[in-house]
Amino acid sequence: MRGWLIIAGVCAGLAGCATVPRDQAADLAKSGAEASDLAAKEVRDLSGRLDRQEELMAFTNTWETCIELADPNQCEPADQSDANAQEVGKLIRAINLRADALTALADAYRALGQEAQYDAAGAMEAVVGRLTTSVNAYADILQPGSGALISAPLGSAISQGAGLLAGDRQRTRLRNGSARIRDAVVLLRRSLGAEMRLFNALSGSFADQEGAAVEALYNAGLISRSPLLQPMAADLGVTLVPDAEQILASNPSARGATLAFLRGQANDRVRLQAARYDAILNTLAKLETAHTDFETVGAADIADLNRAIAEITALIPAPKEAAR
């Protein structure tokens, strides 16, 4: 009799023992894994673009310094400033750690889906431990000391409930697993906000640097000019004239407009990245809400979450863009 009273109390605390919310957990897991995979894909493109900033700055600074020298033989390579290099390096490391955290998050969602579909007891233990470690590392590089997720075993909350029915144990594991993933999502979202602020502080210089590097190559006569305008011509459905290269070489106004177009492209990339940050932050917020709803009432608004995922899908780099 005493054992049944314990079960009844647990059922009351979990909003009833009628049905294990397998389907709801599986839907949440599927959408969570999709969102995490998309966000991780975006990270790889961003990290690659930022990683080339130092070499662009070194080339441009050297060019701008050397053309002012009376004796070109005195030209020496210039380096990126230490302060700028440290900030860019910190951002790149944070972005790569975010990729690790998002990959671990996707794996945790897949494990949650396995738990929901196959009653795979213990499937989440290892992956949630790795999620905790990776999210803590990402948070600590941006805000030292902020990594606060605890890696306690998921099963500890039901270790004293050996007499519970199998469905009750699974319900508890699903909700415990959801709570642990939700904690990681919250810290990941807060850390991404800090990463975005760091990116915003540097983004103006990134756009300027890309434009300056092309301008230096252009002015040094190291690149053809007309191919720089091919993307604009293609977008407008027109064709450059055969002697476009000669016109650009002799017409200062055309050269200046070409450089302005290139600066505009760099600024567009910065604005696109800001939109990606916003979309990922919004999706993480939707995930947090979905987990809270699942843990309290056994269901979540997956449609609202999937709309947020669609926003990320529309903003991640297409293969052509990622190859630039």
N, C-alpha and C positions, 0 to 999 in steps of 0.2 A: 504493500500500500504506500509506504513512504517513497519508494522508487517512482511510482506513478505520479505522486504529488510533485516530485522534482521535475518530471517530464512536463507536467501541466504548467508548472511555473515557467519553464524555459519556453514552451509554446506561446504562453501569454506574452513573454518578453519579445518574441520574434513575430508578433502580429499573427499568431495562429499557425497550426501545423498541418493545414489542409493540403497545401500543394507546395512542392519545391519549385521555386521560380527558375527552372532550367532554361526555358526559352528566352526569358528576359535577360538572364545572365549571358546566354550565348549571343544575343543581339548586341548587348553592350560590349562584349568581348570582340565581336567582329568589327564594329565601328571603331572601337578604341585601337585595335591593331592597324586598321586602315589609316586612321589619322596619324598614328605614330610613324608608320612606314613612309607616308607622304612627307611629313615634316623632316624625317631623317634624309630623304632624297634631296630636299632643298638645302640642307646643311652642306652636303658635299660640294654643290655648285658654289655656294657662298665662300666656303673655306678656300677653294681653289682660286677664286678671283682675288681674295685678299692676300693670298700667299705671294702673289706676284708684285705687290705694292712696293716692297723694298727694292727690287731690281729696277722697277720703273723709275722710282725716285732717284736711285743712284745714277741711272743713265741721264735723266733730265738735269739733275743738279750738275753733273760733270759737263754736259753740253753747255748749259747756260753760263757756267763759270769759265770754261775754256774759250768761248767765243769772245770774251771780254779781254783776254790776255793779249798783250802786245807781241809776245813770242809764243806761238802755238806749241813749241817744243816744251814749254813749261807746264803743259796740261797734265794734271794728276787726277786719278779717279776720286770722286767725292762719295761720301757715305751718307746714309740716312741718319738723321739726328737721333741720338740715344733715346730721348724722351719719346719721340714718335715711334721708334722701333719697339720700345717696351710696350707701349699701349697697343700697337697693332699686333705684336706677339701675344699679348694677353688675350686679345679678342680672338685670334686664331685658335689658341689653346682652348678657350672657352667654347668656341663653336665645335671643335672636334670632340670635346667632352660631352657636349649636348648631343652629338650624333650617337655616342656610346649610350647615353641615357635613354634616348628615343628608341634605339634598337632593343635595349633591355625592357623598355616599356611595352613595345610591340610583342616581345616574347612573353611577358607577363600576361598580356591580354590573351594570347593564344593558349597559355596554360589555363587561364580562367575558362576559356571556351571548352577545353578538354575536360575540366572538372565538371562543367555544366552538362556536357553531352555524355560522358562516359563514367561519371562518378569516380574520376581518377584521383583518389585520395592521395595527397602529398605531391601532386603534380606541380603545385605552385611554389613549394618551399624553396627550391634552389633558385628559380628565376626571380622570385621576389627578393631574395637575398642579394642577387646581383643587381637588381633594380635599385635597391637601397644604397648599395655601394656607389654605383655610377651617378645617381642623382645627387648624393652627398658631395662627390668629387666635383661635379659641375657647379653646384651651389657655392662650394668653398672657394673656387678660383675667382668668382665674381664678388662674393661677399664673405670674406674669411670668417669662419665660425658659424655660418648660417646653416651648414649641413647638419640637420638634426633628426633625420629619420632613424628609427630604431629597428634593428634586425631581429626582433624576437620571433620565435617560431610561430607560424600561423596556427598550428594545432593547439597551442597552449590554452586558448580560451575554452576549448572543449575537452581538455585532457581529463577533467573530472566527470565528464558526462558519458562514460563508457556504456551506461545502460540506456542511452538514448536510442530511438529508432534510427535506422539507416538514413531515412529521409530527413530527419531532424539534424543529424550530423552533417549531411551534405549542405543543407540550408545554412547552417552555421559556418561551414567552411567557405561557402560562396560569399557570404556577407563579410566574413573576416578578410577574405582575399580582396574583395572590393574595397574595403576600408583601407587596406595597406596600399593598394594601387592609387586610391584617391589621395592619400597622404603624399605619395610621390608626385602625383599630378600637380598638387597645390604648390609644392616646393619647386617643381620644374617650372611652373608658370611664373612664380615670383622671381626666379633666377633668370628666366628669359626676359622679363621686364628690365632687369639690370643689364643684361647683354644688349638689349635694344638701346638703352640709354648710352652705353659705351659706343655702339655702332653710330648712333646719331651724332655723337660728339666728334667722330672721325669721318663721317660720311662726306662732308663737304670737301675735305682734303682728298678723299678717294676720287671723287669726280674730277677735281682740278688736276690730280696727278695723272689720271688716264688721258685727259685732254692734252696736258702738257707734254706727255711722252709722245703722243702721235704728232703733236705740233713740232717737237724737236726732230723727229724722224723726217717729217715733211720739209722743214726748213733746211735740214742737212742734205736734202736731195737723196735720201736713202730709200724712199718708197715712192711708188707711182701715186699720183694725186687722184686721177679720175676714178679708180676702183673704190675710193672712199665714199663716192657719191652713188655708187651702184645700188645700195639698199634703198635709198630715197627714191631713185628713179624707178626701181622695180615696184615699190609700194604705190607709186603714182601711176604706174602703167605706161611709162614713157621710156625712151631709149636715149642714152647720151650720144651726142654727135661723135663721129670718128675722131675729130681733132680736139676732143675735150681736154686731153692732157696738155696740148699746146696752149689752149685758151687759159687754163689754170696757171700755167707757167708765166704767162705774160700779163694777166689781168689781176691786179691786187684786190679788187672788189670780190672777184670770184674766189680767190684764195681765202680771203677773210670770211666769206660766207661759208666756205667749206669747213673751216676751223670752228665756226659757230655751230654748225650742224653736228660736228663731232662732240663738242661740249654738251650740246643738247642730248645726244645719245647717252653720254656718261651720267647726266643728271636724271634721265629717265630710268637708268638702272638703279640709281639710289632710291628714287621714289618707288620703284617696283619692289625693292627689298623692304622698304618701310611697310608697304602693303602686305607683304608676306609675313612680316613680324606680327602685324595686327591680326591677320587671319589665323595664325597659329595660336596666338594668345587667346583669341575668341574661342577657338575650338577647345583649348585646354580648360577654359572656364565652363564651356558646355559639358565637357567630360566630368568635371567636378560635380556639377549639378546632377548629371545623370547618375553618378555613383551615389550621391546622397539620396536621391529618390529611390534607387534600387534598394539601398540598405534600410530605408525607413518604410517603404510601402511595397517593395518587391517588384517595382516597374520603373521605367525611365522613358523620357521623351526622346526616342531614338531619331524620330523625324527631324526634330530641331537640331540634334547633333549632326545628322547627315547633311543638313543644309550648310552647316559650318564647314564640314569636310569638303563639300563641293566648292566652297570659296578657296580653300587651299589648292584644290585640284586645278582651278582656273589660273592660279598664280605661280605654280611651280614652273621651273624652266623647261621649255620644250627641248627635245634633243638638239635642234639646230642652235638654239640660244645657248645651251650649256656648253656647246663646243666652241663658242667664240673665245 
